[in-house]
Amino acid sequence: MGYYKRIRELREDHDLTQAQVAAYLSMKQPQYNRYERGLRDIPSDVLIALAKLYHTSTDYILNLTDNQ
C-alpha cells in the first residue's frame, strides 16, 4: 500500500473530509486530493503536519511500519 492509501485511511478513520484536512494544511482541497490519489509526491512539511494531525509517525504514513 502506498502512502496515498494510508493518508486516505487515516483521514476517514478520523471522520475528516478532504476539505477539512486541506484547510488544516493551508491548501486547497484539489491539491490535497492529488496527494491522496498518488498523483503528486507529498512534500516533507505536509507529511510531518499529517503525522501531527493524526498523532502517528511519518514512518507509519510512508508504510515503513505498521505500528501507529
Distance bins in CASP14 RR format, pairs under 12 A and 6 or more apart:
PFRMAT RR
TARGET T0000
AUTHOR 0000-0000-0000
RMODE 2
METHOD distances of the structure
MODEL  1
1 7 0 0 0 0 0 1 0 0 0 0 0
1 8 0 0 0 0 0 1 0 0 0 0 0
1 9 0 0 0 0 1 0 0 0 0 0 0
1 10 0 0 0 0 0 1 0 0 0 0 0
1 38 0 0 0 0 0 1 0 0 0 0 0
1 60 0 0 0 0 0 1 0 0 0 0 0
1 61 0 0 0 0 0 1 0 0 0 0 0
1 62 0 0 0 0 0 1 0 0 0 0 0
1 63 1 0 1 0 0 0 0 0 0 0 0
1 64 0 0 0 0 0 1 0 0 0 0 0
1 66 0 0 0 0 0 1 0 0 0 0 0
2 8 0 0 0 0 1 0 0 0 0 0 0
2 9 0 0 0 0 0 1 0 0 0 0 0
2 35 0 0 0 0 0 1 0 0 0 0 0
2 36 0 0 0 0 0 1 0 0 0 0 0
2 37 0 0 0 0 0 1 0 0 0 0 0
2 38 1 0 0 1 0 0 0 0 0 0 0
2 41 0 0 0 0 0 1 0 0 0 0 0
2 42 0 0 0 0 0 1 0 0 0 0 0
2 60 0 0 0 0 0 1 0 0 0 0 0
2 61 0 0 0 0 1 0 0 0 0 0 0
2 62 0 0 0 0 1 0 0 0 0 0 0
2 63 1 0 1 0 0 0 0 0 0 0 0
2 64 0 0 0 0 0 1 0 0 0 0 0
3 9 0 0 0 0 0 1 0 0 0 0 0
3 10 0 0 0 0 0 1 0 0 0 0 0
3 35 0 0 0 0 1 0 0 0 0 0 0
3 36 0 0 0 0 1 0 0 0 0 0 0
3 37 0 0 0 0 0 1 0 0 0 0 0
3 38 0 0 0 0 1 0 0 0 0 0 0
3 40 0 0 0 0 0 1 0 0 0 0 0
3 41 0 0 0 0 1 0 0 0 0 0 0
3 42 1 0 0 1 0 0 0 0 0 0 0
3 43 0 0 0 0 0 1 0 0 0 0 0
3 44 0 0 0 0 0 1 0 0 0 0 0
3 46 0 0 0 0 0 1 0 0 0 0 0
3 47 1 0 0 1 0 0 0 0 0 0 0
3 50 0 0 0 0 1 0 0 0 0 0 0
3 51 0 0 0 0 0 1 0 0 0 0 0
3 56 0 0 0 0 0 1 0 0 0 0 0
3 58 0 0 0 0 1 0 0 0 0 0 0
3 59 0 0 0 0 0 1 0 0 0 0 0
3 60 0 0 0 0 1 0 0 0 0 0 0
3 61 1 0 1 0 0 0 0 0 0 0 0
3 62 1 0 1 0 0 0 0 0 0 0 0
3 63 1 0 1 0 0 0 0 0 0 0 0
3 64 0 0 0 0 1 0 0 0 0 0 0
4 10 0 0 0 0 0 1 0 0 0 0 0
4 11 0 0 0 0 0 1 0 0 0 0 0
4 32 0 0 0 0 0 1 0 0 0 0 0
4 33 0 0 0 0 0 1 0 0 0 0 0
4 34 0 0 0 0 1 0 0 0 0 0 0
4 35 1 0 0 1 0 0 0 0 0 0 0
4 36 1 0 1 0 0 0 0 0 0 0 0
4 37 1 0 0 1 0 0 0 0 0 0 0
4 38 1 1 0 0 0 0 0 0 0 0 0
4 39 0 0 0 0 1 0 0 0 0 0 0
4 40 0 0 0 0 1 0 0 0 0 0 0
4 41 0 0 0 0 1 0 0 0 0 0 0
4 42 1 0 0 1 0 0 0 0 0 0 0
4 46 0 0 0 0 0 1 0 0 0 0 0
4 47 0 0 0 0 0 1 0 0 0 0 0
4 50 0 0 0 0 0 1 0 0 0 0 0
4 61 0 0 0 0 1 0 0 0 0 0 0
4 62 0 0 0 0 0 1 0 0 0 0 0
4 63 0 0 0 0 1 0 0 0 0 0 0
5 11 0 0 0 0 0 1 0 0 0 0 0
5 12 0 0 0 0 0 1 0 0 0 0 0
5 35 0 0 0 0 0 1 0 0 0 0 0
5 36 0 0 0 0 1 0 0 0 0 0 0
5 37 0 0 0 0 1 0 0 0 0 0 0
5 38 0 0 0 0 1 0 0 0 0 0 0
5 61 0 0 0 0 0 1 0 0 0 0 0
5 62 0 0 0 0 0 1 0 0 0 0 0
5 63 0 0 0 0 1 0 0 0 0 0 0
6 12 0 0 0 0 0 1 0 0 0 0 0
6 13 0 0 0 0 0 1 0 0 0 0 0
6 35 0 0 0 0 0 1 0 0 0 0 0
6 36 0 0 0 0 1 0 0 0 0 0 0
6 38 0 0 0 0 0 1 0 0 0 0 0
6 42 0 0 0 0 0 1 0 0 0 0 0
6 47 0 0 0 0 0 1 0 0 0 0 0
6 50 0 0 0 0 1 0 0 0 0 0 0
6 51 0 0 0 0 0 1 0 0 0 0 0
6 54 0 0 0 0 1 0 0 0 0 0 0
6 56 0 0 0 0 1 0 0 0 0 0 0
6 57 0 0 0 0 0 1 0 0 0 0 0
6 58 0 0 0 0 0 1 0 0 0 0 0
6 59 0 0 0 0 0 1 0 0 0 0 0
6 60 1 0 0 1 0 0 0 0 0 0 0
6 61 1 0 1 0 0 0 0 0 0 0 0
6 62 1 0 0 1 0 0 0 0 0 0 0
6 63 1 0 1 0 0 0 0 0 0 0 0
6 64 0 0 0 0 0 1 0 0 0 0 0
6 65 0 0 0 0 0 1 0 0 0 0 0
6 66 0 0 0 0 0 1 0 0 0 0 0
6 68 0 0 0 0 0 1 0 0 0 0 0
7 13 0 0 0 0 0 1 0 0 0 0 0
7 14 0 0 0 0 0 1 0 0 0 0 0
7 16 0 0 0 0 0 1 0 0 0 0 0
7 18 0 0 0 0 0 1 0 0 0 0 0
7 21 0 0 0 0 1 0 0 0 0 0 0
7 22 0 0 0 0 0 1 0 0 0 0 0
7 25 0 0 0 0 0 1 0 0 0 0 0
7 32 0 0 0 0 1 0 0 0 0 0 0
7 33 0 0 0 0 0 1 0 0 0 0 0
7 34 0 0 0 0 0 1 0 0 0 0 0
7 35 1 0 0 1 0 0 0 0 0 0 0
7 36 1 0 1 0 0 0 0 0 0 0 0
7 37 0 0 0 0 0 1 0 0 0 0 0
7 38 0 0 0 0 1 0 0 0 0 0 0
7 40 0 0 0 0 0 1 0 0 0 0 0
7 42 1 0 0 1 0 0 0 0 0 0 0
7 46 0 0 0 0 1 0 0 0 0 0 0
7 47 0 0 0 0 1 0 0 0 0 0 0
7 49 0 0 0 0 0 1 0 0 0 0 0
7 50 1 0 0 1 0 0 0 0 0 0 0
7 51 0 0 0 0 1 0 0 0 0 0 0
7 53 0 0 0 0 1 0 0 0 0 0 0
7 54 0 0 0 0 1 0 0 0 0 0 0
7 56 0 0 0 0 0 1 0 0 0 0 0
7 58 0 0 0 0 0 1 0 0 0 0 0
7 60 0 0 0 0 0 1 0 0 0 0 0
7 61 1 0 0 1 0 0 0 0 0 0 0
7 62 0 0 0 0 1 0 0 0 0 0 0
7 63 0 0 0 0 0 1 0 0 0 0 0
8 14 0 0 0 0 0 1 0 0 0 0 0
8 16 0 0 0 0 0 1 0 0 0 0 0
8 17 0 0 0 0 0 1 0 0 0 0 0
8 18 0 0 0 0 1 0 0 0 0 0 0
8 21 0 0 0 0 1 0 0 0 0 0 0
8 32 0 0 0 0 0 1 0 0 0 0 0
8 33 0 0 0 0 1 0 0 0 0 0 0
8 35 0 0 0 0 1 0 0 0 0 0 0
8 36 1 0 1 0 0 0 0 0 0 0 0
8 37 0 0 0 0 1 0 0 0 0 0 0
8 38 0 0 0 0 1 0 0 0 0 0 0
8 50 0 0 0 0 0 1 0 0 0 0 0
8 54 0 0 0 0 0 1 0 0 0 0 0
8 61 0 0 0 0 0 1 0 0 0 0 0
9 16 0 0 0 0 0 1 0 0 0 0 0
9 36 0 0 0 0 1 0 0 0 0 0 0
9 50 0 0 0 0 0 1 0 0 0 0 0
9 54 0 0 0 0 1 0 0 0 0 0 0
9 56 0 0 0 0 0 1 0 0 0 0 0
9 60 0 0 0 0 0 1 0 0 0 0 0
9 61 0 0 0 0 0 1 0 0 0 0 0
9 63 0 0 0 0 0 1 0 0 0 0 0
9 68 0 0 0 0 0 1 0 0 0 0 0
10 16 0 0 0 0 1 0 0 0 0 0 0
10 21 0 0 0 0 1 0 0 0 0 0 0
10 35 0 0 0 0 0 1 0 0 0 0 0
10 36 0 0 0 0 0 1 0 0 0 0 0
10 47 0 0 0 0 0 1 0 0 0 0 0
10 50 1 0 0 1 0 0 0 0 0 0 0
10 51 0 0 0 0 1 0 0 0 0 0 0
10 52 0 0 0 0 0 1 0 0 0 0 0
10 53 0 0 0 0 1 0 0 0 0 0 0
10 54 1 0 1 0 0 0 0 0 0 0 0
10 55 0 0 0 0 1 0 0 0 0 0 0
10 56 1 0 0 1 0 0 0 0 0 0 0
10 57 0 0 0 0 0 1 0 0 0 0 0
10 60 0 0 0 0 1 0 0 0 0 0 0
10 61 1 0 0 1 0 0 0 0 0 0 0
10 63 0 0 0 0 0 1 0 0 0 0 0
10 68 0 0 0 0 1 0 0 0 0 0 0
11 17 1 0 0 1 0 0 0 0 0 0 0
11 18 1 0 0 1 0 0 0 0 0 0 0
11 19 0 0 0 0 0 1 0 0 0 0 0
11 20 0 0 0 0 1 0 0 0 0 0 0
11 21 1 0 1 0 0 0 0 0 0 0 0
11 22 0 0 0 0 0 1 0 0 0 0 0
11 24 0 0 0 0 0 1 0 0 0 0 0
11 25 0 0 0 0 0 1 0 0 0 0 0
11 29 0 0 0 0 0 1 0 0 0 0 0
11 32 0 0 0 0 1 0 0 0 0 0 0
11 33 0 0 0 0 0 1 0 0 0 0 0
11 35 0 0 0 0 0 1 0 0 0 0 0
11 36 1 0 0 1 0 0 0 0 0 0 0
11 50 0 0 0 0 1 0 0 0 0 0 0
11 53 0 0 0 0 1 0 0 0 0 0 0
11 54 0 0 0 0 1 0 0 0 0 0 0
11 56 0 0 0 0 0 1 0 0 0 0 0
11 61 0 0 0 0 0 1 0 0 0 0 0
12 18 0 0 0 0 0 1 0 0 0 0 0
12 20 0 0 0 0 0 1 0 0 0 0 0
12 21 0 0 0 0 0 1 0 0 0 0 0
12 36 0 0 0 0 0 1 0 0 0 0 0
12 54 0 0 0 0 0 1 0 0 0 0 0
13 53 0 0 0 0 0 1 0 0 0 0 0
13 54 0 0 0 0 1 0 0 0 0 0 0
13 55 0 0 0 0 0 1 0 0 0 0 0
13 56 0 0 0 0 0 1 0 0 0 0 0
13 68 0 0 0 0 0 1 0 0 0 0 0
14 20 0 0 0 0 1 0 0 0 0 0 0
14 21 0 0 0 0 1 0 0 0 0 0 0
14 24 0 0 0 0 0 1 0 0 0 0 0
14 50 0 0 0 0 0 1 0 0 0 0 0
14 53 1 0 0 1 0 0 0 0 0 0 0
14 54 1 0 0 1 0 0 0 0 0 0 0
14 55 0 0 0 0 1 0 0 0 0 0 0
14 56 0 0 0 0 0 1 0 0 0 0 0
15 21 0 0 0 0 0 1 0 0 0 0 0
15 54 0 0 0 0 0 1 0 0 0 0 0
16 22 0 0 0 0 1 0 0 0 0 0 0
16 23 0 0 0 0 1 0 0 0 0 0 0
16 24 0 0 0 0 1 0 0 0 0 0 0
16 25 0 0 0 0 0 1 0 0 0 0 0
16 29 0 0 0 0 0 1 0 0 0 0 0
16 32 0 0 0 0 0 1 0 0 0 0 0
16 36 0 0 0 0 0 1 0 0 0 0 0
16 50 0 0 0 0 0 1 0 0 0 0 0
16 53 0 0 0 0 1 0 0 0 0 0 0
16 54 0 0 0 0 1 0 0 0 0 0 0
17 23 0 0 0 0 1 0 0 0 0 0 0
17 24 0 0 0 0 0 1 0 0 0 0 0
17 29 0 0 0 0 1 0 0 0 0 0 0
17 32 0 0 0 0 1 0 0 0 0 0 0
17 33 0 0 0 0 0 1 0 0 0 0 0
17 36 0 0 0 0 0 1 0 0 0 0 0
18 24 0 0 0 0 0 1 0 0 0 0 0
18 25 0 0 0 0 0 1 0 0 0 0 0
18 27 0 0 0 0 0 1 0 0 0 0 0
18 28 0 0 0 0 0 1 0 0 0 0 0
18 29 1 0 1 0 0 0 0 0 0 0 0
18 30 0 0 0 0 1 0 0 0 0 0 0
18 31 0 0 0 0 1 0 0 0 0 0 0
18 32 1 0 1 0 0 0 0 0 0 0 0
18 33 1 0 1 0 0 0 0 0 0 0 0
18 34 0 0 0 0 0 1 0 0 0 0 0
18 35 0 0 0 0 1 0 0 0 0 0 0
18 36 1 0 0 1 0 0 0 0 0 0 0
18 37 0 0 0 0 0 1 0 0 0 0 0
19 25 0 0 0 0 0 1 0 0 0 0 0
19 27 0 0 0 0 0 1 0 0 0 0 0
19 28 0 0 0 0 1 0 0 0 0 0 0
19 29 1 0 1 0 0 0 0 0 0 0 0
19 30 0 0 0 0 0 1 0 0 0 0 0
19 31 0 0 0 0 0 1 0 0 0 0 0
19 32 0 0 0 0 1 0 0 0 0 0 0
19 33 0 0 0 0 1 0 0 0 0 0 0
20 27 0 0 0 0 0 1 0 0 0 0 0
20 29 0 0 0 0 1 0 0 0 0 0 0
20 32 0 0 0 0 1 0 0 0 0 0 0
20 53 0 0 0 0 1 0 0 0 0 0 0
21 27 0 0 0 0 1 0 0 0 0 0 0
21 28 0 0 0 0 0 1 0 0 0 0 0
21 29 0 0 0 0 1 0 0 0 0 0 0
21 31 0 0 0 0 0 1 0 0 0 0 0
21 32 1 0 1 0 0 0 0 0 0 0 0
21 33 0 0 0 0 1 0 0 0 0 0 0
21 35 0 0 0 0 1 0 0 0 0 0 0
21 36 0 0 0 0 1 0 0 0 0 0 0
21 46 0 0 0 0 1 0 0 0 0 0 0
21 49 0 0 0 0 1 0 0 0 0 0 0
21 50 1 0 0 1 0 0 0 0 0 0 0
21 53 1 0 0 1 0 0 0 0 0 0 0
21 54 0 0 0 0 1 0 0 0 0 0 0
22 28 1 0 0 1 0 0 0 0 0 0 0
22 29 1 0 1 0 0 0 0 0 0 0 0
22 30 0 0 0 0 1 0 0 0 0 0 0
22 31 1 0 0 1 0 0 0 0 0 0 0
22 32 1 1 0 0 0 0 0 0 0 0 0
22 33 0 0 0 0 1 0 0 0 0 0 0
22 34 0 0 0 0 0 1 0 0 0 0 0
22 35 0 0 0 0 1 0 0 0 0 0 0
22 36 0 0 0 0 0 1 0 0 0 0 0
22 46 0 0 0 0 0 1 0 0 0 0 0
22 49 0 0 0 0 0 1 0 0 0 0 0
22 50 0 0 0 0 0 1 0 0 0 0 0
22 53 0 0 0 0 0 1 0 0 0 0 0
23 29 0 0 0 0 1 0 0 0 0 0 0
23 31 0 0 0 0 0 1 0 0 0 0 0
23 32 0 0 0 0 1 0 0 0 0 0 0
23 49 0 0 0 0 0 1 0 0 0 0 0
23 53 0 0 0 0 0 1 0 0 0 0 0
24 32 0 0 0 0 1 0 0 0 0 0 0
24 46 0 0 0 0 0 1 0 0 0 0 0
24 49 1 0 0 1 0 0 0 0 0 0 0
24 50 0 0 0 0 1 0 0 0 0 0 0
24 52 0 0 0 0 1 0 0 0 0 0 0
24 53 1 0 1 0 0 0 0 0 0 0 0
24 54 0 0 0 0 0 1 0 0 0 0 0
25 31 0 0 0 0 1 0 0 0 0 0 0
25 32 1 0 0 1 0 0 0 0 0 0 0
25 33 0 0 0 0 0 1 0 0 0 0 0
25 35 0 0 0 0 1 0 0 0 0 0 0
25 36 0 0 0 0 0 1 0 0 0 0 0
25 42 0 0 0 0 0 1 0 0 0 0 0
25 43 0 0 0 0 1 0 0 0 0 0 0
25 45 0 0 0 0 1 0 0 0 0 0 0
25 46 1 0 1 0 0 0 0 0 0 0 0
25 47 0 0 0 0 0 1 0 0 0 0 0
25 48 0 0 0 0 0 1 0 0 0 0 0
25 49 1 0 1 0 0 0 0 0 0 0 0
25 50 1 0 0 1 0 0 0 0 0 0 0
25 51 0 0 0 0 0 1 0 0 0 0 0
25 52 0 0 0 0 0 1 0 0 0 0 0
25 53 0 0 0 0 1 0 0 0 0 0 0
26 32 0 0 0 0 0 1 0 0 0 0 0
26 45 0 0 0 0 0 1 0 0 0 0 0
26 46 0 0 0 0 1 0 0 0 0 0 0
26 49 0 0 0 0 1 0 0 0 0 0 0
27 33 0 0 0 0 0 1 0 0 0 0 0
27 34 0 0 0 0 1 0 0 0 0 0 0
27 35 0 0 0 0 1 0 0 0 0 0 0
27 40 0 0 0 0 0 1 0 0 0 0 0
27 42 0 0 0 0 0 1 0 0 0 0 0
27 43 0 0 0 0 0 1 0 0 0 0 0
27 45 0 0 0 0 0 1 0 0 0 0 0
27 46 1 0 0 1 0 0 0 0 0 0 0
27 49 0 0 0 0 0 1 0 0 0 0 0
27 50 0 0 0 0 0 1 0 0 0 0 0
28 34 0 0 0 0 0 1 0 0 0 0 0
28 35 0 0 0 0 0 1 0 0 0 0 0
29 35 0 0 0 0 0 1 0 0 0 0 0
29 36 0 0 0 0 0 1 0 0 0 0 0
30 36 0 0 0 0 0 1 0 0 0 0 0
30 37 0 0 0 0 0 1 0 0 0 0 0
30 39 0 0 0 0 0 1 0 0 0 0 0
30 40 0 0 0 0 0 1 0 0 0 0 0
31 37 0 0 0 0 0 1 0 0 0 0 0
31 39 0 0 0 0 0 1 0 0 0 0 0
31 40 1 0 0 1 0 0 0 0 0 0 0
31 42 0 0 0 0 0 1 0 0 0 0 0
31 43 0 0 0 0 0 1 0 0 0 0 0
31 46 0 0 0 0 1 0 0 0 0 0 0
32 38 0 0 0 0 0 1 0 0 0 0 0
32 39 0 0 0 0 0 1 0 0 0 0 0
32 40 0 0 0 0 1 0 0 0 0 0 0
32 42 0 0 0 0 1 0 0 0 0 0 0
32 43 0 0 0 0 0 1 0 0 0 0 0
32 46 0 0 0 0 1 0 0 0 0 0 0
32 49 0 0 0 0 0 1 0 0 0 0 0
32 50 0 0 0 0 1 0 0 0 0 0 0
32 53 0 0 0 0 0 1 0 0 0 0 0
33 39 0 0 0 0 1 0 0 0 0 0 0
33 40 0 0 0 0 1 0 0 0 0 0 0
34 40 1 0 1 0 0 0 0 0 0 0 0
34 41 0 0 0 0 1 0 0 0 0 0 0
34 42 0 0 0 0 1 0 0 0 0 0 0
34 43 0 0 0 0 0 1 0 0 0 0 0
34 46 0 0 0 0 0 1 0 0 0 0 0
35 41 0 0 0 0 1 0 0 0 0 0 0
35 42 1 0 1 0 0 0 0 0 0 0 0
35 43 0 0 0 0 1 0 0 0 0 0 0
35 46 1 0 0 1 0 0 0 0 0 0 0
35 47 0 0 0 0 1 0 0 0 0 0 0
35 49 0 0 0 0 0 1 0 0 0 0 0
35 50 0 0 0 0 1 0 0 0 0 0 0
35 61 0 0 0 0 0 1 0 0 0 0 0
36 42 0 0 0 0 1 0 0 0 0 0 0
36 46 0 0 0 0 0 1 0 0 0 0 0
36 50 0 0 0 0 0 1 0 0 0 0 0
36 61 0 0 0 0 0 1 0 0 0 0 0
40 46 0 0 0 0 1 0 0 0 0 0 0
41 47 0 0 0 0 1 0 0 0 0 0 0
41 62 0 0 0 0 0 1 0 0 0 0 0
42 48 0 0 0 0 0 1 0 0 0 0 0
42 49 0 0 0 0 0 1 0 0 0 0 0
42 50 1 0 0 1 0 0 0 0 0 0 0
42 51 0 0 0 0 0 1 0 0 0 0 0
42 58 0 0 0 0 1 0 0 0 0 0 0
42 61 0 0 0 0 1 0 0 0 0 0 0
42 62 0 0 0 0 1 0 0 0 0 0 0
43 49 0 0 0 0 1 0 0 0 0 0 0
43 50 0 0 0 0 0 1 0 0 0 0 0
43 58 0 0 0 0 0 1 0 0 0 0 0
44 50 0 0 0 0 0 1 0 0 0 0 0
44 51 0 0 0 0 0 1 0 0 0 0 0
44 58 0 0 0 0 1 0 0 0 0 0 0
44 61 0 0 0 0 0 1 0 0 0 0 0
44 62 0 0 0 0 0 1 0 0 0 0 0
45 51 0 0 0 0 0 1 0 0 0 0 0
45 52 0 0 0 0 0 1 0 0 0 0 0
45 58 0 0 0 0 0 1 0 0 0 0 0
46 52 0 0 0 0 0 1 0 0 0 0 0
46 53 0 0 0 0 0 1 0 0 0 0 0
46 58 0 0 0 0 0 1 0 0 0 0 0
46 61 0 0 0 0 0 1 0 0 0 0 0
47 53 0 0 0 0 0 1 0 0 0 0 0
47 54 0 0 0 0 0 1 0 0 0 0 0
47 56 0 0 0 0 0 1 0 0 0 0 0
47 57 0 0 0 0 0 1 0 0 0 0 0
47 58 1 0 1 0 0 0 0 0 0 0 0
47 59 0 0 0 0 0 1 0 0 0 0 0
47 60 0 0 0 0 0 1 0 0 0 0 0
47 61 1 0 0 1 0 0 0 0 0 0 0
47 62 1 0 0 1 0 0 0 0 0 0 0
47 63 0 0 0 0 0 1 0 0 0 0 0
47 64 0 0 0 0 0 1 0 0 0 0 0
48 54 0 0 0 0 0 1 0 0 0 0 0
48 56 0 0 0 0 0 1 0 0 0 0 0
48 57 0 0 0 0 0 1 0 0 0 0 0
48 58 1 0 0 1 0 0 0 0 0 0 0
48 59 0 0 0 0 0 1 0 0 0 0 0
48 61 0 0 0 0 1 0 0 0 0 0 0
48 62 0 0 0 0 0 1 0 0 0 0 0
49 56 0 0 0 0 0 1 0 0 0 0 0
49 58 0 0 0 0 0 1 0 0 0 0 0
49 61 0 0 0 0 0 1 0 0 0 0 0
50 56 0 0 0 0 1 0 0 0 0 0 0
50 57 0 0 0 0 0 1 0 0 0 0 0
50 58 0 0 0 0 1 0 0 0 0 0 0
50 60 0 0 0 0 0 1 0 0 0 0 0
50 61 1 0 0 1 0 0 0 0 0 0 0
50 62 0 0 0 0 0 1 0 0 0 0 0
51 57 1 0 1 0 0 0 0 0 0 0 0
51 58 1 0 1 0 0 0 0 0 0 0 0
51 59 0 0 0 0 1 0 0 0 0 0 0
51 60 1 0 0 1 0 0 0 0 0 0 0
51 61 1 0 1 0 0 0 0 0 0 0 0
51 62 0 0 0 0 1 0 0 0 0 0 0
51 68 0 0 0 0 0 1 0 0 0 0 0
52 58 0 0 0 0 1 0 0 0 0 0 0
52 61 0 0 0 0 0 1 0 0 0 0 0
53 61 0 0 0 0 0 1 0 0 0 0 0
54 60 0 0 0 0 1 0 0 0 0 0 0
54 61 1 0 0 1 0 0 0 0 0 0 0
54 68 0 0 0 0 1 0 0 0 0 0 0
55 61 0 0 0 0 0 1 0 0 0 0 0
55 68 0 0 0 0 1 0 0 0 0 0 0
56 62 0 0 0 0 0 1 0 0 0 0 0
56 63 0 0 0 0 0 1 0 0 0 0 0
56 64 0 0 0 0 0 1 0 0 0 0 0
56 65 0 0 0 0 1 0 0 0 0 0 0
56 66 0 0 0 0 0 1 0 0 0 0 0
56 67 0 0 0 0 1 0 0 0 0 0 0
56 68 1 0 1 0 0 0 0 0 0 0 0
57 63 0 0 0 0 0 1 0 0 0 0 0
57 64 0 0 0 0 1 0 0 0 0 0 0
57 65 1 0 0 1 0 0 0 0 0 0 0
57 66 0 0 0 0 0 1 0 0 0 0 0
57 67 1 0 0 1 0 0 0 0 0 0 0
57 68 1 0 0 1 0 0 0 0 0 0 0
58 64 0 0 0 0 1 0 0 0 0 0 0
58 65 0 0 0 0 1 0 0 0 0 0 0
58 68 0 0 0 0 0 1 0 0 0 0 0
59 65 1 0 1 0 0 0 0 0 0 0 0
59 66 0 0 0 0 1 0 0 0 0 0 0
59 67 0 0 0 0 1 0 0 0 0 0 0
59 68 0 0 0 0 1 0 0 0 0 0 0
60 66 1 0 0 1 0 0 0 0 0 0 0
60 67 1 0 0 1 0 0 0 0 0 0 0
60 68 1 0 1 0 0 0 0 0 0 0 0
61 68 0 0 0 0 1 0 0 0 0 0 0
END
